[in-house]
Amino acid sequence: MPARPTPRPPRLTPVRPANLAENEDRFFSAGRTYDGQRFTRTDFGATDLSSTDFLECELLAPTLHETELRGTRFRDSIVADSFAPVLKAARTSWRHVEIKSPRWGSAELFDSRWQSVRIDGGKLDFVNLRAAKITDMLISDCIIDELDLSGATVTRLALANCRIGTLDLRQATLADVDLRTTAFRTLNGIGSISGVIIDDYQLGLLAPLLAGHLGITVA
C-alpha cells in the first residue's frame, strides 16, 4: 500500500512587536501610518481608516464595527479580542499577523491578501473571502457559521479543531488545504475540492456529493 502524502503545513512567523508606545489619539483618519504603537480598547467606530498602515502594532480589544478598512495594511501586528458586528475590510492586506479571539458578524474581506497569518479562537458569523489570496494561514479552535472561499487562491491553509456551518469552495484554487480536524455541515463547490486534505470519516460524509458530481448512481 503506497504511503499517504504528507501535507505541507502553513509556514508561520512568530509575531512579537516590542517597545510599543501607547496610542492616545482621540481622532483617526484615512491613509495614516501607525508604527510600533499599542491601541488598548480603542473604539474606532465608523471612522474611515482606509489605506491606513499598522506596522508592528498591537490592537487590544478594539471595536471595529462599521470602521472603513478598505485597503488597510496590517504588518507584524497582533489584533486581540476585536469586536465588529460588521467588519468592512475589503482589499485589506495581512502579513505576519496574529488575530486572537475575534468576534465578527459579517466580515467583508473579499479581494484581501493574507500571508503568514494565525487566527486563534473566536466566533465568526459570515466570513467573505471571495477572490482572496491566502498563503500560509492557520485557523484554530474557531466557530464559523459560513466561510466563503469562492474564487480564492489558497496555499497552505490549515483549519484545526474548527466548527464550520457552510464551507464554500466554488471556483477556488487550492493547494495543501487541511480540513482533517474540522467539522462542517455543508460544503459547496465539490468540483473545486482538488488540493484539500480530509480524513476517512470526512470522505464518507462527502461521498454522496462526490457521487453526484461525477454522475455516479449508488444503488
N, C-alpha and C positions, 0 to 999 in steps of 0.2 A: 504494500500500500504506500503510495507516494506521500512524503511529508507535506503537511499543510504549510503554505507560505506564511511567513511572519509579517504581519502588517507593520508599516513604518509609523511609529508614534509621532505626535507633534513635537517639534523642536522648540522648546520654550526657554526664554531667557529670564532669569530672576529679576524682579523689579525692586530696586532698593533706593528710592530717592533719599538723599541725605542733605543735612544743613538747610532745612527749609525755613523760609520766612513766613510768618503768619499773615495771610492776606486780610486786611481790614477795610477793603473798599466797600462802599455802600452803593455805588453805581457802576454798571458794567456796560460795555458797548462792543459792537462787532469789530472784528479784524485786529484785535489786540493780541499781544504775546505775553503769556504768563510763564515765567521760567523759575523753577526752584521755589514754588510757593505752596502753602498749605491752606486749604479752604475748609473751615470747620462749621458744619451745619448751615452752610450758605444757602439761602433761598434765592435762586436765580429767577424764579417766577417766569413771566412771559418775556424776559429780556431777549434781545437779539444778540446772540453770540456767534452768528455765522462767520465762518472763515477765521475763527479765533484759534490760537495755538496754546495748548497746555503742554509744557515741556518739563519733565521731571517734577511733577506736581502730585500732591495728594488732595483728593476731594473726598472729605469725610462727611457722610450723611448729607449730601447735597439734595436739594429739591430742584428737579429739572422739569417740572410739569409745564408743558407748553413753551419751554425755552427753545428758541430757534437756534439749532446747532448745525444747520446745513453747511457742509464744507469745513466743519471744525476738525482740527487735528489733535489727537492725543498721542504723546510720545513718552515712553519711560515713566509712566504715571500709574497711580493707584486710584480707583474710584470705588469707594466702600459705602454700602448701605444707601445707595441712591434711590430716590423716590420720584416716580414720574407716571401718573396715570396715562398721560400722553407724552411720548418721547419723540420729538421732531428732530431726527438725526440722519436725514438722507445725505448721502455722499460724504459722510464722515470718514476719517482715517484713524485707525487704531494700530499702533505699533509698539510692541513691548509694553503691554498694559495688563494689569490685573483688575478685574471687576468682581467685587465681593458682595454677595447677598443683595443683588439688585431687586427692587420691587417696581416692575414696569407693567403698565397696562398694554396699550397699543404702542409698540415700538417700531417706528418707521425708519428702517435702516437700509433701504434699498440703495443700490449702487455704491455701497460703502466698501472700504478696504480694511482687511484685518491681517495682521502678521504678528505671530508670537503673542497670542492673547489667551488669558485664562479667565473663565467665568466660573465662579465657585459659589454654589448655593443660590438661594433666591427663588422668587416666584414671578414668572413672566406670562402674560396672557397671550398676546399675539406678537410674534417677532417676524417682521417683514424684512428678509434678507434677499429679496429678489435681485438677481443680477449682481450680487456682491462677489467680491473676490476674497477668498479666505485661504490663508496659508498658515498652517501650524496654530491650531486652536484646540483648547481643551475646555469642555463644558462639563462640570461635575456637580452631582447632588442638587440638581435644579429641576423645578417643576415648570413645564411649559405647556400651555394649552394648545397653541398652534405655532409650529416652526416652519416658515415658508422659505425654502431654498430654491424655488423655481428659477431657472435660468442662471443660477450661481455657478461659479467655478471654485471648486473646493479641493484642497490638497492637504492631507494630514489633519483631519478633524476627528477628535475622539469625544464621544458623548458617554460619560461614565456615570452610572447609577442615577440616571435621569428618568423622569416620567414625562412622556410627551403624549398629548391627545392626538393631534394630527401632524404628520410629517409630510411636507410637500416637496418632492424632488423632481417635478416635471421640468424637462429640458435642462436639468443641471448636468454639469460635467464634474465627475467625482473621481478622486483617487485617494485610497487609504482613509476612507471614512468608516470609523469603527463604532458600531452600534451594539456591541455584544452584551453590555451590561445595562442597556437602556430598554425600558418598556414603552411601547407606543400602541395606540388603539387602531389608528388608521394611517395608511401610507398611500399617498397619491403620487403617481409617476413611476409605476413599476417598470416601465420601459427605460427609465434612466438610472436603474439601480446598479449598473456596472460600476465597479470601484468601491462598493460597500462591503464591509466585513460584518457578518452576522454569525450567530451560533446555531446549533442544530434545532433548538426549540423555536427560535425566530424563523428558521427556514420552514418549519411545519406551519407556522401561522401565515406565512406568505405564500404557501403552496397554492391555495385557490386563486390568488391574484396572478401568480406566475402562470398557472394553467390557463386562465382566461386570456392573459396577454399573448400566449403562444398558440392559442386556439386548440388547446388540449381538452378533450372531454374525458372526465373521470367517471366511470360507470361502476 
